[in-house]
Each structure stands twice: as structure tokens, then as C-alpha cells.
Amino acid sequence: MRWKKPKSLPEPIKTVTPRPARPLLPGDSVWPEKSSSETSEELTPSSRFGQEIPAKLDEAVRRLKSGIAASSDVIVRELVLSDEGPRAAVVFVDGLVDKKRIDEYIIGALRQADRYGLSGAKPGVDLSSVTAILERVLSVSETKEINQFSEVEAGVLTGDTVLLLDGSSTALDLGTKGWDKRSVSEPQTERTIRGPREGFVETLSTNVALVRREIASPDLRVEYIKVGVRAKRTVALMYMKGITNPAIVETARKRLAAIDVDAILSDYAVEYYLQDHFLTPFPLARSTERPDFTAREVLNGKLAILTDGSPFSVLFPTVLTDFFRTTDDYTGSYTVVTLTRFVRLLANFITFFLAPGYIALIDVHPDLLPTDLAVSIAGSREGVPFPAIIEVFLMVIAFEILREGTVRLPGMMGQTIGIVGGLVIGQAAVQAKIVSDIMVIIIALTAIASFTNADYQIAATWRLLLPFLLVVAALFGIYGIALFALLIIAHITSLTSFGVPYTATVSPVYPGGYLDNFIQAPLGMLRTRLLFTRPLDKKKQKPYRQPMEHPDLAAAQKRAERRRGDGQ
């Protein structure tokens, strides 16, 4: 086929020149002018790294006032140390510091430092030396010498006080944190029957101390890492030296260092960036607000991550069976604990399969039901205008709305609304012939079973997947449920947490992993740690032998009576 020249070429695309922007109000310019406090020397957060502290105090104060000190809550207090000594400046944030400590141990100590100054041949304190002031004037326990201007800003914004000295490019970062904080109280999301009643708070130092009190060992290591570009947040890594695999700790360090975001405002943000997979509804880390549970997992070779401002710790690596273990499992008889874990496993099965199984049997496979049961179900659904799938979705939506409402309302009011609302809505829906009474029972059992999970995130995962399984069950019946379950199992087996298979202790099977899995063996048989973490020290206890099998109470009583008679 020969090419023919087109009769006319297409017209070129016309470009439209944008009109100049107009001011919003009369007299306003299009681009706002810089204020007098803003200078051309303003630097972005990333470019401030590497900038040394100016030796001249006036230049350092000017740079502070053009940066963080432009805010009214940042206080810059300039001082004259003595007639012959240099000037100094104290920088802190109002509300984040203990002002009494600053007035007494920093400003007060500097005011009285002139009596120790040089006078003739009398030796004294060199007030122009940062080291001399640190060693002989200040009475603050937490001190650190800093040389970068970014360190000055980071120290001030985290509640410390920075002392700048004229003529020195070295400043002092003094620990004066003293903001209001919540006291240690009982955890709200993880209640216990016999365990401790202490839970994490929003202060990182307090949370670290709670774990340290549980593990009074010199092998417990704590590493503080700053995360964030514009608003830095402190993250603490806690692990046991000689137990935790160093590869786990090194992986956490590298992943935290790779985070390049403006700010980390929650522990879930740290969990998100540290997990192996992002496109999965299953939680790949176990979060807890209990220091005792955190200490137990750390002793098993796991890594605990605590974020400043969050009352939760995040544990890595995590496997699926970890979500069936609670603190009460280690404070009671192993027979009761095993039964309780079976109840949790059955509750998870009910949460995920009860409603879809009912839909599959009613709509797709009614011939599989016994005759009496089929007649009973048909009688209960008499007059209901909707198919079973619509009934389930109506009730699931109603219960989800009630669940969300009870969470947001105050404590006692939320419980009242949840109970009364569930009864009223269920009874009214049955009387109005919108849903059948057996459907209310099934949805109620599903909702109650979802509350037995030890972790909220795994319960939310089952609730998220439930609507998809309901649709599959309505379309393909039991075959669809089986296929969907196989897809979920295939997805779970492909997940890892810090390189550990998500189904560890089940597949692959580790030696002794079945002893603390869906069942629990007696405490004396739990001699090894969680081997899927590859701990450096596998043994956590030796076989226990009682020094006396049966005490001879009668002989002890006779000896006591004989000694009593001899004494009389």
C-alpha cells in the first residue's frame, strides 16, 4: 500500500499564556514580602546539618531568633557572667522544661560564678571555658557538649536547655525536661486478672524505666535514635545483648535511618516503615502497652521499639501465633491457659466463617441442611423481603456503627449505648421483618467472638476481610469459602517479619515451638526461647528439681514440741 500525502497538515497546538496573578485584596501584592525577622540566611532543615555554632554570641542569638526563637514560647535569656567574664545565653522552650531547675542550677549558678573568678594569683574558674563551667559551676546531671547548630535546635525542642557562651563554638546541652505527664495507670486495652496493673505512658523515659525495672540486667541495651526531618522524634531500641540476634538490631537501625519524613507522630508510623511488607492487611508487629509483656518478649530474643509520645511498644519480629498469647497465659495453670487459647482460636474461626457459612448453606447449598433445621430456618425467615446476603450486610453495618460509636463516647455512656442500641436495633429489625431472628443471633455471636482477640489489629483484619468472604460465599457457596481461605493461607505463608516466616512455629516447625503455640506446656518445660528469632542463647532455664519431694510435717512437729518442752 502506497503512502499518500495528506491534503492538509494538522494545525499546531495553541498555547495559552496565563494572565498575571491578581492580589486577593486591594493593596496586597501577589507574593508576600519577607518580614524583617526573615533573612536570606534561612536554611532548610536538611541544609542546617553540618553548620557549626557561631563563636560570636550575637551571631548565634540572631540566627536563633530568625529560626526557632521566632516563636513566642522559645525563651532566649542573655546573661553577663562577670565584669571581666564573657556573656552567655540560655535557650529553652516554655512548657517543656523545669523552670525551677533552670533558675536554681543554671542561671543561679552562673550568677554566682563571679565569686569563683580569677583575681590576681588566686586560682578560680575560667568563665570563658565551657569545660570549666561544666565541671565547676553547673549542677545538672544530664550534660552534653555540642558543636552543630542543628543540635542546638534539636536539644531545645526536646525539652533541654542550651547554654551558649560568647567566644566559644561549643555549647552545652543540659537536661531540664519537666513537662506535665500522665501518671502510670492500668492499661485500658489489655486488662489482666493476675498480672501487674502498670501500663506505658506518653513519656519515653518513664516507659524505658518501666521495662528496665522488669529486667534488672546489665545486658539490657537501650539505643536512642532521632527520626524525622522537620520535627524530630526520639525512638528507643531495647534488646538483650547476648540473646537478641545482632542482625535484627542492625536491620532496625538501617530502616530507621532510611526514614525521610517530616515527622513521626505515632508508633504505627515506626511500625509501618520497619515492617517487611506494606500491601497486607495483617499486622507484622505486635503492639502492647504492658511493660511486663514487653520484658518477656525482649528476654525471648525480640526487639522492642518505644516511641516518645506513644503509650505502646512495638515488638519485632512477630508471627501469627503471637496474637493468641497474653500476659495472663503466664500467670495461671497451663491446663486453663491451653483451654483459653483453644477458645480464642475457636472465636477467630467463628468471627471469620460463621456468617459466610450460613449464607453458603442457605442460598447455595440448602440441600446440605438437615430437614428439621431447614424447616426451622425457613420459618424464621418467613416474611423477610431480603436475601440472606443483604440481611448480613445490614446487620454488620449496624454493629460496626454501634462499635465505632461506643468507642468514641465516654466510658459508661459508651457501654450503655452499645448494649441498649444492640438490643433495640436487633429487636426492632426482627419485629419489622427486615431481618430474621437467627441472623441476629449469628451476627451477635460474630461480634462477641471478635472481642476475644488479644490484639486489636488482628481483630480489625478479620473484620476487614469478612465482607469479601460474604460476597464470595453468596456467589460460590462452600467452594468459594474454601478457595478464599486457601488464598488467605497462601498470602500469610508469603509474609515475613524481619525475615522470619509469619507462620513460624506452625510452618516451618521449630524444636519446642509447639510447647508455647496454640497450646501451652507447663512452665518447667518451656526451657528454650523463641527459636524463630535465632537467639544467641537458646536456653532460658535448666531442668528444675525440687530439693524435697514431700516434707515430713509430723517429724517437724515432734521436733518443735521437743524443743519447746526442753525450753520449759
C-alpha positions as CSV (number, residue, x, y, z in Angstrom):
1,M,0.0,0.0,0.0
2,R,1.5,3.3,-1.1
3,W,1.7,6.2,1.2
4,K,-0.4,9.3,0.3
5,K,0.4,12.8,1.3
6,P,-2.3,14.2,3.5
7,K,-4.3,17.0,2.0
8,S,-3.7,19.3,5.0
9,L,-1.4,19.2,7.9
10,P,-2.9,19.4,11.4
11,E,-2.9,22.8,13.0
12,P,-0.3,23.4,15.7
13,I,-1.5,23.3,19.3
14,K,-2.1,26.8,20.6
15,T,-0.7,27.6,23.9
16,V,-2.4,30.0,26.3
17,T,-0.3,32.5,28.1
18,P,-1.5,32.7,31.7
19,R,-2.6,36.1,33.0
20,P,-0.6,37.6,35.8
21,A,-2.0,36.7,39.2
22,R,-4.1,39.3,40.9
23,P,-3.9,40.2,44.6
24,L,-6.8,38.9,46.7
25,L,-7.3,42.2,48.5
26,P,-6.7,45.8,47.4
27,G,-3.2,46.8,48.2
28,D,-1.9,43.2,48.6
29,S,1.0,42.0,46.5
30,V,0.9,38.7,44.6
31,W,3.8,37.3,46.6
32,P,4.1,38.2,50.3
33,E,7.3,40.1,51.2
34,K,9.7,38.7,53.7
35,S,9.4,40.0,57.2
36,S,12.2,41.7,58.9
37,S,12.9,38.6,61.0
38,E,13.4,36.5,57.9
39,T,16.8,36.8,56.4
40,S,18.4,35.3,53.3
41,E,20.4,33.1,55.6
42,E,17.4,30.9,56.5
43,L,18.2,27.3,55.9
44,T,16.1,24.3,55.2
45,P,16.1,21.5,57.9
46,S,18.3,19.3,55.8
47,S,20.8,22.1,55.0
48,R,21.2,23.1,58.6
49,F,23.1,19.9,59.4
50,G,26.8,20.5,59.4
51,Q,26.5,24.2,60.3
52,E,28.8,25.0,63.3
53,I,27.7,27.2,66.2
54,P,29.0,30.8,65.6
55,A,31.7,31.7,68.1
56,K,30.2,35.2,68.5
57,L,27.2,35.2,70.8
58,D,25.4,37.9,68.9
59,E,25.5,36.0,65.7
60,A,24.3,32.8,67.4
61,V,21.4,34.6,69.0
62,R,20.5,36.4,65.8
63,R,20.4,33.0,64.0
64,L,18.2,31.6,66.7
65,K,15.8,34.5,66.6
66,S,15.5,34.1,62.8
67,G,14.7,30.4,63.3
68,I,13.2,28.6,66.3
69,A,13.4,31.6,68.6
70,A,11.0,33.4,66.3
71,S,8.2,31.6,68.2
72,S,7.0,33.2,71.4
73,D,7.4,30.1,73.5
74,V,11.2,29.8,72.9
75,I,13.0,31.9,75.5
76,V,16.5,33.3,75.0
77,R,17.9,34.6,78.3
78,E,21.1,36.6,77.9
79,L,23.5,36.9,80.9
80,V,26.6,38.7,81.8
81,L,28.7,36.3,83.9
82,S,31.0,38.9,85.5
83,D,32.7,42.2,84.9
84,E,35.7,40.5,83.3
85,G,34.0,37.4,82.1
86,P,32.1,36.8,78.8
87,R,28.4,36.9,78.1
88,A,26.2,33.9,77.8
89,A,22.7,32.9,76.7
90,V,20.3,30.3,78.0
91,V,17.8,29.0,75.5
92,F,14.8,26.8,76.3
93,V,11.1,26.2,75.4
94,D,8.5,27.4,77.9
95,G,6.3,24.4,78.9
96,L,8.8,21.7,78.2
97,V,11.3,22.5,80.9
98,D,11.5,22.6,84.7
99,K,11.9,26.3,85.3
100,K,12.9,25.8,89.0
101,R,15.8,23.7,87.9
102,I,16.9,26.3,85.4
103,D,16.7,29.2,87.8
104,E,18.5,27.4,90.6
105,Y,21.1,25.2,89.0
106,I,21.8,27.0,85.8
107,I,21.0,30.8,85.9
108,G,21.5,31.0,89.6
109,A,24.8,29.1,89.5
110,L,26.0,31.3,86.6
111,R,25.1,34.5,88.5
112,Q,27.2,33.4,91.5
113,A,30.1,32.2,89.3
114,D,31.9,35.6,89.6
115,R,32.9,34.8,93.2
116,Y,35.0,31.9,91.8
117,G,36.5,34.1,89.0
118,L,40.2,34.9,88.5
119,S,41.6,37.6,90.9
120,G,45.3,38.1,90.8
121,A,47.2,34.9,91.8
122,K,44.1,33.3,93.2
123,P,43.1,30.2,91.1
124,G,39.5,30.1,90.1
125,V,37.1,29.1,87.4
126,D,37.8,30.3,83.8
127,L,34.4,31.6,82.8
128,S,35.4,31.7,79.2
129,S,35.8,27.9,79.1
130,V,32.8,25.7,78.5
131,T,34.6,22.7,80.2
132,A,35.4,24.7,83.3
133,I,31.8,25.9,83.7
134,L,30.5,22.4,83.2
135,E,32.9,20.9,85.7
136,R,32.8,23.6,88.5
137,V,29.7,25.8,88.1
138,L,26.7,23.9,86.9
139,S,24.8,21.3,89.0
140,V,22.9,19.4,86.3
141,S,23.2,15.7,86.0
142,E,22.5,15.3,82.2
143,T,25.0,17.3,80.2
144,K,26.4,17.1,76.7
145,E,28.8,19.3,74.7
146,I,27.5,20.1,71.2
147,N,29.1,21.8,68.2
148,Q,26.4,21.8,65.5
149,F,23.7,24.4,65.2
150,S,21.2,21.7,64.4
151,E,22.0,20.0,67.7
152,V,21.1,23.3,69.5
153,E,17.7,23.3,67.8
154,A,17.1,19.6,68.5
155,G,18.0,19.9,72.1
156,V,15.9,23.0,72.8
157,L,12.8,21.4,71.0
158,T,13.0,18.2,73.0
159,G,12.9,19.9,76.4
160,D,16.6,20.5,77.2
161,T,18.3,23.9,77.9
162,V,21.2,25.0,75.8
163,L,23.9,27.3,77.2
164,L,25.7,29.4,74.6
165,L,29.0,31.1,75.6
166,D,30.5,34.2,73.8
167,G,33.7,33.3,72.1
168,S,33.1,29.6,72.1
169,S,31.8,27.5,69.2
170,T,30.9,24.7,71.7
171,A,27.6,24.8,73.6
172,L,26.2,22.8,76.5
173,D,23.0,20.7,76.2
174,L,21.6,20.5,79.7
175,G,18.8,18.0,80.6
176,T,16.0,20.0,82.2
177,K,12.9,18.2,80.9
178,G,9.9,18.9,83.1
179,W,6.6,18.9,81.2
180,D,3.3,17.7,82.7
181,K,2.7,14.0,82.1
182,R,0.2,11.3,82.8
183,S,0.9,9.0,85.8
184,V,1.4,5.3,85.4
185,S,-2.0,3.5,85.5
186,E,-3.7,0.3,84.5
187,P,-3.7,-0.5,80.7
188,Q,-7.0,0.1,79.1
189,T,-6.7,-2.2,76.1
190,E,-5.0,-5.2,77.8
191,R,-6.7,-6.0,81.1
192,T,-5.3,-8.8,83.2
193,I,-6.6,-10.9,86.0
194,R,-3.5,-11.7,87.9
195,G,-0.7,-9.7,86.3
196,P,0.7,-6.3,87.1
197,R,-1.5,-3.2,86.8
198,E,1.1,-0.9,85.2
199,G,0.9,0.4,81.7
200,F,3.0,2.6,79.4
201,V,2.5,6.3,79.3
202,E,3.4,9.0,76.8
203,T,6.8,9.8,78.2
204,L,9.7,7.8,76.7
205,S,12.0,7.9,79.8
206,T,9.2,6.6,82.0
207,N,8.4,3.7,79.6
208,V,12.1,2.8,79.4
209,A,12.3,2.8,83.2
210,L,9.3,0.5,83.5
211,V,10.9,-2.1,81.2
212,R,14.2,-1.6,83.0
213,R,12.5,-2.4,86.3
214,E,11.2,-5.6,84.9
215,I,14.6,-6.6,83.5
216,A,17.2,-5.7,86.1
217,S,20.1,-6.9,84.0
218,P,23.3,-5.2,82.7
219,D,22.7,-6.9,79.4
220,L,19.6,-4.8,78.6
221,R,20.6,-2.3,76.0
222,V,18.8,0.9,75.1
223,E,19.6,2.9,72.0
224,Y,18.0,6.3,71.3
225,I,17.6,7.3,67.7
226,K,16.2,10.6,66.3
227,V,13.7,10.2,63.5
228,G,12.2,12.9,61.3
229,V,13.4,15.9,59.3
230,R,11.4,18.9,60.5
231,A,10.1,17.6,63.8
232,K,12.5,15.0,65.3
233,R,11.1,12.3,67.5
234,T,13.1,10.0,69.7
235,V,12.8,6.3,69.2
236,A,14.3,3.8,71.7
237,L,15.5,0.4,70.7
238,M,15.6,-2.2,73.5
239,Y,17.2,-5.6,73.3
240,M,19.2,-8.1,75.3
241,K,22.9,-8.3,74.5
242,G,23.9,-11.9,74.2
243,I,20.4,-13.0,73.4
244,T,18.9,-10.9,70.6
245,N,20.3,-11.7,67.2
246,P,22.5,-8.7,66.1
247,A,21.1,-8.9,62.6
248,I,17.7,-7.9,64.0
249,V,19.1,-4.8,65.7
250,E,21.2,-3.8,62.7
251,T,18.1,-4.1,60.4
252,A,16.1,-1.8,62.7
253,R,18.9,0.7,62.8
254,K,19.2,0.8,59.0
255,R,15.4,1.1,58.4
256,L,15.1,3.9,61.0
257,A,18.0,5.7,59.4
258,A,16.3,5.4,56.0
259,I,13.1,7.2,57.1
260,D,12.9,10.6,55.4
261,V,9.7,12.2,56.5
262,D,8.8,15.5,58.1
263,A,7.8,13.9,61.5
264,I,6.9,10.7,63.2
265,L,3.8,11.3,65.3
266,S,2.8,7.8,66.3
267,D,4.2,4.4,67.0
268,Y,2.3,3.0,64.0
269,A,4.4,5.2,61.7
270,V,7.6,3.5,63.0
271,E,5.9,0.1,62.7
272,Y,4.9,0.8,59.1
273,Y,8.4,1.8,58.0
274,L,10.1,-1.1,59.7
275,Q,7.8,-4.0,58.5
276,D,8.8,-6.2,55.6
277,H,5.6,-5.9,53.6
278,F,3.4,-2.9,53.1
279,L,0.5,-4.3,51.0
280,T,-1.0,-6.6,53.5
281,P,-3.9,-6.3,56.0
282,F,-2.2,-8.5,58.5
283,P,-0.2,-6.8,61.3
284,L,3.5,-7.7,61.1
285,A,4.4,-6.4,64.5
286,R,2.8,-6.9,67.9
287,S,2.0,-3.7,69.8
288,T,1.4,-3.7,73.6
289,E,1.0,-1.2,76.4
290,R,2.2,-3.6,79.0
291,P,5.8,-3.4,80.3
292,D,5.8,-6.9,81.7
293,F,4.7,-8.4,78.3
294,T,7.4,-6.3,76.6
295,A,10.1,-7.5,79.0
296,R,9.1,-11.2,78.4
297,E,9.3,-10.8,74.7
298,V,12.7,-9.0,74.9
299,L,14.0,-11.8,77.1
300,N,12.9,-14.2,74.3
301,G,15.2,-12.5,71.8
302,K,12.8,-9.9,70.3
303,L,13.4,-6.2,69.7
304,A,11.2,-3.7,71.5
305,I,10.7,-0.3,69.9
306,L,9.3,2.6,72.0
307,T,8.4,5.9,70.5
308,D,8.3,9.2,72.5
309,G,4.7,10.3,72.9
310,S,3.2,6.9,72.5
311,P,2.0,4.6,75.3
312,F,2.7,1.4,73.2
313,S,5.7,-0.6,72.4
314,V,6.2,-2.4,69.1
315,L,7.8,-5.9,69.1
316,F,9.8,-7.4,66.2
317,P,9.8,-10.0,64.7
318,T,6.2,-11.1,65.1
319,V,4.5,-14.3,63.9
320,L,0.8,-15.1,63.7
321,T,0.7,-17.2,66.9
322,D,1.9,-14.2,68.9
323,F,-1.6,-12.7,68.7
324,F,-3.0,-15.6,70.7
325,R,-0.7,-15.0,73.7
326,T,-1.5,-12.6,76.6
327,T,0.0,-11.8,80.0
328,D,-2.5,-14.0,81.8
329,D,-1.2,-17.0,79.9
330,Y,1.9,-16.9,82.1
331,T,0.2,-16.3,85.4
332,G,-2.1,-19.3,85.5
333,S,-2.2,-23.1,85.2
334,Y,-1.1,-24.4,81.8
335,T,-4.3,-26.5,81.5
336,V,-6.5,-23.4,81.9
337,V,-4.3,-21.5,79.5
338,T,-4.5,-24.2,76.9
339,L,-8.2,-24.2,77.1
340,T,-8.3,-20.4,76.8
341,R,-6.2,-20.5,73.7
342,F,-8.5,-23.0,72.1
343,V,-11.4,-20.7,72.9
344,R,-9.6,-17.8,71.2
345,L,-8.8,-20.0,68.2
346,L,-12.5,-21.1,68.0
347,A,-13.6,-17.5,68.4
348,N,-11.4,-16.4,65.5
349,F,-13.0,-19.2,63.4
350,I,-16.5,-18.1,64.3
351,T,-15.6,-14.4,63.5
352,F,-14.5,-15.3,60.0
353,F,-16.6,-18.3,59.0
354,L,-19.9,-18.4,60.8
355,A,-21.8,-15.7,58.8
356,P,-20.3,-16.8,55.4
357,G,-21.1,-20.4,56.2
358,Y,-24.7,-19.6,57.0
359,I,-25.1,-17.7,53.7
360,A,-23.5,-20.5,51.7
361,L,-25.8,-23.1,53.2
362,I,-29.0,-21.0,52.9
363,D,-28.5,-19.6,49.4
364,V,-26.3,-22.0,47.6
365,H,-26.4,-25.4,49.4
366,P,-29.7,-25.7,51.2
367,D,-29.8,-29.4,50.4
368,L,-26.9,-30.0,52.8
369,L,-29.0,-28.9,55.8
370,P,-31.0,-31.5,57.9
371,T,-34.7,-31.3,57.2
372,D,-35.7,-30.1,60.6
373,L,-33.1,-27.4,60.7
374,A,-34.0,-26.3,57.1
375,V,-37.7,-26.0,58.1
376,S,-36.8,-24.0,61.3
377,I,-34.6,-21.6,59.3
378,A,-37.3,-21.2,56.6
379,G,-39.9,-20.5,59.3
380,S,-37.7,-17.8,60.9
381,R,-37.1,-16.1,57.6
382,E,-40.8,-16.1,56.6
383,G,-41.9,-12.6,55.6
384,V,-38.3,-11.2,55.3
385,P,-38.1,-9.5,51.9
386,F,-34.3,-9.6,51.5
387,P,-31.9,-12.4,50.7
388,A,-29.6,-13.6,53.3
389,I,-26.6,-11.7,52.0
390,I,-28.5,-8.4,52.3
391,E,-29.5,-9.3,55.9
392,V,-25.9,-10.0,56.8
393,F,-24.7,-6.7,55.4
394,L,-27.4,-4.7,57.1
395,M,-26.6,-6.2,60.5
396,V,-22.8,-6.0,60.0
397,I,-23.1,-2.3,59.1
398,A,-25.4,-1.6,62.1
399,F,-23.0,-3.4,64.5
400,E,-19.9,-1.6,63.1
401,I,-21.7,1.7,63.6
402,L,-22.5,0.8,67.2
403,R,-18.9,-0.4,67.8
404,E,-17.5,2.9,66.5
405,G,-20.0,4.9,68.5
406,T,-19.2,3.1,71.8
407,V,-15.5,3.7,71.3
408,R,-15.9,7.4,70.8
409,L,-18.4,8.0,73.6
410,P,-17.3,8.3,77.3
411,G,-16.8,5.1,79.2
412,M,-20.1,4.3,80.9
413,M,-22.2,6.0,78.3
414,G,-20.5,4.1,75.5
415,Q,-21.2,0.7,77.2
416,T,-24.8,1.7,77.8
417,I,-25.3,2.8,74.2
418,G,-23.7,-0.4,72.9
419,I,-25.9,-2.7,75.0
420,V,-29.2,-0.8,74.6
421,G,-28.5,0.0,71.0
422,G,-27.8,-3.6,70.1
423,L,-30.9,-4.9,71.8
424,V,-33.2,-2.2,70.5
425,I,-32.0,-2.4,66.9
426,G,-32.0,-6.2,66.8
427,Q,-35.4,-6.5,68.3
428,A,-36.9,-3.8,66.1
429,A,-35.4,-5.3,63.0
430,V,-36.9,-8.7,63.8
431,Q,-40.3,-7.3,64.5
432,A,-40.3,-5.2,61.3
433,K,-39.4,-8.3,59.3
434,I,-36.3,-6.7,57.9
435,V,-34.0,-9.5,59.2
436,S,-34.7,-12.9,60.7
437,D,-34.1,-13.7,64.3
438,I,-31.5,-16.3,63.6
439,M,-29.5,-13.7,61.6
440,V,-29.4,-11.5,64.7
441,I,-28.0,-14.5,66.7
442,I,-25.3,-15.2,64.1
443,I,-24.2,-11.6,63.9
444,A,-24.2,-11.2,67.7
445,L,-22.0,-14.3,68.0
446,T,-19.7,-13.0,65.3
447,A,-19.4,-9.6,67.1
448,I,-18.8,-11.1,70.5
449,A,-16.2,-13.6,69.2
450,S,-14.2,-10.7,67.6
451,F,-13.6,-9.2,71.1
452,T,-11.7,-12.3,72.3
453,N,-8.6,-11.4,70.3
454,A,-5.6,-10.5,72.3
455,D,-4.7,-7.7,69.9
456,Y,-7.0,-5.1,68.3
457,Q,-5.1,-5.1,64.9
458,I,-5.7,-8.8,64.2
459,A,-9.4,-8.4,65.0
460,A,-9.6,-5.5,62.6
461,T,-8.0,-7.6,59.9
462,W,-10.7,-10.3,60.2
463,R,-13.4,-7.6,60.1
464,L,-11.9,-6.1,57.0
465,L,-11.8,-9.4,55.2
466,L,-15.3,-10.5,56.2
467,P,-17.3,-8.5,53.6
468,F,-15.2,-10.0,50.8
469,L,-15.8,-13.5,52.1
470,L,-19.5,-12.9,52.4
471,V,-19.7,-11.9,48.7
472,V,-17.7,-15.0,47.7
473,A,-19.9,-17.2,49.9
474,A,-23.1,-15.8,48.3
475,L,-21.8,-16.4,44.8
476,F,-19.9,-19.7,45.0
477,G,-21.0,-21.3,48.3
478,I,-18.7,-23.6,50.3
479,Y,-16.4,-23.9,47.3
480,G,-15.9,-20.1,47.3
481,I,-15.2,-20.1,51.1
482,A,-12.6,-22.9,50.6
483,L,-10.9,-21.1,47.8
484,F,-10.9,-17.7,49.7
485,A,-9.4,-19.5,52.7
486,L,-6.7,-21.0,50.6
487,L,-5.8,-17.6,49.1
488,I,-5.6,-16.2,52.7
489,I,-3.3,-19.1,53.7
490,A,-1.1,-18.6,50.7
491,H,-0.8,-14.9,51.4
492,I,0.0,-15.5,55.1
493,T,2.7,-18.0,54.2
494,S,4.4,-15.5,51.9
495,L,4.7,-12.9,54.7
496,T,7.8,-12.3,56.8
497,S,8.7,-10.1,59.8
498,F,12.4,-9.2,59.8
499,G,13.0,-12.2,57.7
500,V,11.1,-14.6,60.0
501,P,8.2,-16.5,58.3
502,Y,4.9,-15.2,59.5
503,T,3.7,-18.8,60.1
504,A,6.7,-19.8,62.1
505,T,6.2,-22.5,64.9
506,V,3.5,-23.9,62.6
507,S,5.3,-24.0,59.3
508,P,8.2,-24.3,59.5
509,V,8.2,-26.1,62.8
510,Y,10.9,-25.2,65.2
511,P,12.1,-27.5,68.0
512,G,9.9,-26.9,71.1
513,G,7.8,-24.3,69.2
514,Y,4.6,-26.3,69.8
515,L,5.1,-26.0,73.6
516,D,4.1,-22.4,73.5
517,N,1.9,-22.2,70.4
518,F,-1.8,-22.7,70.3
519,I,-1.3,-24.7,73.4
520,Q,1.0,-24.1,76.4
521,A,3.1,-26.7,78.2
522,P,3.9,-26.4,81.9
523,L,6.4,-23.6,82.7
524,G,9.1,-26.1,83.6
525,M,9.0,-27.5,80.1
526,L,9.5,-24.0,78.4
527,R,13.3,-24.2,78.6
528,T,14.1,-22.6,75.2
529,R,13.5,-19.2,73.8
530,L,11.5,-18.4,70.7
531,L,13.8,-20.2,68.3
532,F,12.4,-18.5,65.2
533,T,14.2,-15.3,66.3
534,R,17.6,-17.2,66.1
535,P,18.7,-16.0,69.6
536,L,22.4,-16.2,70.5
537,D,21.5,-18.0,73.8
538,K,18.8,-20.6,73.2
539,K,18.4,-21.9,76.7
540,K,16.4,-19.8,79.2
541,Q,16.2,-22.2,82.1
542,K,17.6,-25.5,83.3
543,P,15.5,-28.5,84.4
544,Y,14.1,-27.7,87.8
545,R,14.5,-30.3,90.6
546,Q,12.8,-29.7,94.0
547,P,15.1,-30.2,96.9
548,M,12.4,-32.1,98.9
549,E,9.6,-34.1,97.3
550,H,7.3,-34.4,100.4
551,P,8.0,-32.5,103.6
552,D,7.7,-34.7,106.8
553,L,5.3,-32.5,108.7
554,A,4.8,-34.9,111.5
555,A,8.5,-35.2,112.3
556,A,8.9,-31.4,112.2
557,Q,6.0,-31.0,114.6
558,K,7.6,-33.5,117.1
559,R,10.9,-31.8,116.9
560,A,9.3,-28.4,117.6
561,E,7.3,-29.8,120.6
562,R,10.5,-31.4,122.0
563,R,12.4,-28.1,121.7
564,R,9.5,-26.3,123.4
565,G,9.5,-28.9,126.3
566,D,13.3,-28.6,126.8
567,G,12.9,-24.8,126.9
568,Q,10.3,-25.0,129.6
